[in-house]
Amino acid sequence: MIGTCSARTVALLVATMAAPLLAQEGQWLMYSGSYSSHRFSPLTQISTGNVAKLRPAWVYQPPGSGSIESTPVVANGIMYVTAGPTMVAALDLKSGRPLWEWTRPIAPSVLNLGFPRVNRGVAVLDNMVYVGTLDGYLIALDARAGIERWSVHVGENPSGHSITAAPLVVEDKVIVGISGGEAGIRGFLDAYDTKTGKQAWRFYTIPSPGEPGSEGWPGDSWVHGGGATWLTGSYDPALKLLYWGTGNPGPDWNGDSRKGDNLYTSSLVAIDVDTGKPRWHFQFTPHDTHDWDANQIPVLVDTQIGGRTRALVVTANRNGFYYALDRKTGEFVFGTPYAKQTWAKGLDERGRPVEIPGMEPSEKGTLVYPSLQGSTNWASPSYSPGTEMLYVPVREMGSVYYKTGIEYKPGTYYTGGSEKRLDEESWGAVRALDVKTGKPAWDFKLPTPTWAGVMATAGGLVFSGSNEGNFYALDATSGKPLWQFQTGGAIRSGPMSFLVGQTQYVAVAGGHALFVFALGE
């Protein structure tokens, strides 16, 4: 591990970090901006009226060659950003100058089946920065100097466990999920003490025999049942509930050995933050055989439905349906398609899909919409309280799904099939959905299915990017493009915004660089 920092910089950071971490105006304190995961900036300096004057303020290129899929965190006057496979940098907000850089050496032999060698961000509390590693560790770094304070071994990488998600800090716990569903792991979500790294609890997403939900896992199918927790969740402090999405069951495309619903895969689980016990769950795709992970970011909103104020958790799921659930009970409020899907006639009164026969993967191949990569994927949505719209990075594409035999072998793919995406007819969009109905309000079309996240702002804007490297500012009400910048590399990260003095900045990663923008003349 490498940490570099001058003595003068350490003294400056000690003074800066002396006060506890507070949600001060202009900071971006966690991966999704807030516990509600709105990915919304309340800053108004950059607006529809002046966004055309946005100019690059500085650019940071991390050491090495790993791509950046990270959303930076800004806390106590410092920016923290990661790059793949596992690197953390602390940056000066005005210039982008590195205050320190920490790298964990990752051997080429480290497994990352089904996902790139990436890292999507950190969590910060007081004077600690928390990051997961590709080889399955959770590390606590001193925020002032980038020095390792503790580390814990979360999962066995030789069997497929890895960490790519940004952790989430809640009170005295740091919550971290695990990747590796395509390797036949048994998924889980962990909580650790922020000061010591001692494990507080572990919640397995695949129940063992005798536990609730185990009837959906015949024989020993639960041992390699998948259900990875590979993206950051949300949190309601009033209910003390974590909301975490889970991955697909294993094997991905051959469900013969796992007859049943396969809980808690392809689900949203509400977990008591103190105990790690589930209070409720909602399964979007029972007995999933199309790899439609439910790891999309759950968004917490309070709105009026039928004249009644509802505390909801909403999500545009990978399977092509938009869902609104009661945040306290998990009750299905409503759901509707938001993109092209051909596998279900609709949802019943409980939200369970009414499936169309013959849409399972087959030896000859079965054409189904959406594709393996889903109608949306891990790229973050955004919610604006001003417009009451959920802005979703959408992928319009189908796949031909194939089914084959399968045998579990440690450290190899455990999928039971394959798929062919219809890339020639695919396209992408930033799609604005009415959060109260799920109905589309507007589309900003993109030439290819997007991997870029979205951020809305109180200045009436929506920021997003494209695989082609364009960074866009759109009118939040109409979707009209107002500004763009070519970064020179594919944008596979979520934008964010922060304040330094009286100046608002917007940041996004494109290719192997982090770009930071401010208003110019």
Phi, psi and omega in degrees: 000141185238127174227124181236137183191132180286159179298321179295320180293321178300315180298318179297317182290326177300316179293318182295321188268007185295323180279151176299154180292119180239153180280072181278155181301137174090356175269166174228096199271349182205172188310310183263013177089325181203167177298331180284349178061036177289337187046048183240132176260126178281000182286144187237358183300317175271120188223178178300332183280340183229003185299338178297343180268007181294132182224154174297133177261317174199163181227136177241129174245116182288161175294157180084193186236007182291145179285162180252115172245016186275146162262120180297152172249134177243118183215132176053040173081013180229144173259136175241128182221151179241162172220161181279155357283322175205096179220139177235137176231142171255127188237145172291133188290330184275330187241341186081005181295130178293127173273324167200158177225132181237133181228134172260119178299128180241118182292148177302336182282351180297131184284137170214068184283123175088004179204156181288174178273079188232169170219135190255005172142182185239170165240150183229137173213126181051243184252029180234143174240130185246134181217141173269158184239156183297332180267014167095026178245155169249127185242137171253123180250146172292122184293341183274332189223355180072021180267137181291128179258321172203162175214148176228147179271108185274314184211155182280112181292322180303336177265003173116349182291139179204163176234121177239343185279156170286132175294169177232125178267127177228114182054242183259019183236145170248123186259133182220137177259178187230144173261171175121016183301327181284353179261002179079034175282171167255112189292156176202166173234134185243151171234135181231149176296130185295331184272325188247339185083004178291135181292129178268319177194164173225131175248116176277129179282347176245111183291146174275166183307132180094343178275158178304131181094350184290342179295343177272011181228083182294150177059225180256022182298336181293336185298323180240042191282355179081227180069041179296157183241057199270013175223157186289140179266193181235173186209137174250107182296328181292322180267349184056042181243131167273141176242114187230130176277151181239156182276181182290159175284162175242143358292153188300304192253355178239104184263013186298325185275355185228052179303130182130183182286335180063052173294149358258040183284157179047046187226167165250128181241130176263118190242131175295120187292335181281324187251339186078010180268142178285135175266325174203165176217158174221122181262119181283319184229088178298142179048054182297127174236018180238010178062042179264072175314148174253036182276005177302148185295122174283133185247128183263121182226150172245121184207174179266124174235117180060037179078007183237133177288126182238135170269109190242158160243124184241152179202139167269111189274158179298337184279001176102359181248144172263135185233142168238123182237150174291129187291331183274320189250342186082005179302135175289119179268308172194167176204153182201150175296143175238356179211173182294126175216144184233014187256345184222142176288336181160199180242141178278187186294343177263357182091003179282137181292140173266096191283148175272126180300148174085011181263005178287153172303149183218168179297320181278344180103137181232123180279124181220142168250136002280177180285178173310322183280354171084167175290337165211171184222227185277344181299133192286139169278178177216147179238131176253118175298335181289317180263345187055041176243144171260122182261118191241131171284111190255145178236113179260104185194146174250170177221150167265118185261130181245146179244135177225174173289167184208143173221131182287129173226124183306137176078014178231167179296139180235075191241329178068035178159199180200181178207155176238114179282145178271068185298330186294338181246010187276157174202170182231175179195154158266119186244127178268122179248135171295117186296336182279340184231339185080002182282138179294137176258322176198161175236137164249104188283145178237150186293334180224156179303127191275148171248006184271141175282178186231146171223128173261157181225161176289351174279009178081023185242157169231124178255138175200178184221189184218164175296335181278358175095002180277133176253122189246149164243125183244154172289124186294336182273322187246341185083004181295131178287132183245340184194151172208158179217135179268115183276341181089001178206156181302138178265114182230043182214175179257133176292160174210170181219151181208170184238134172234113187063241178254013186249127175270137177239154173234136182232146174204150176264136173228119184063238183253030181216150174256123181255133179237130187240151172213166179291137175245190179277000000 
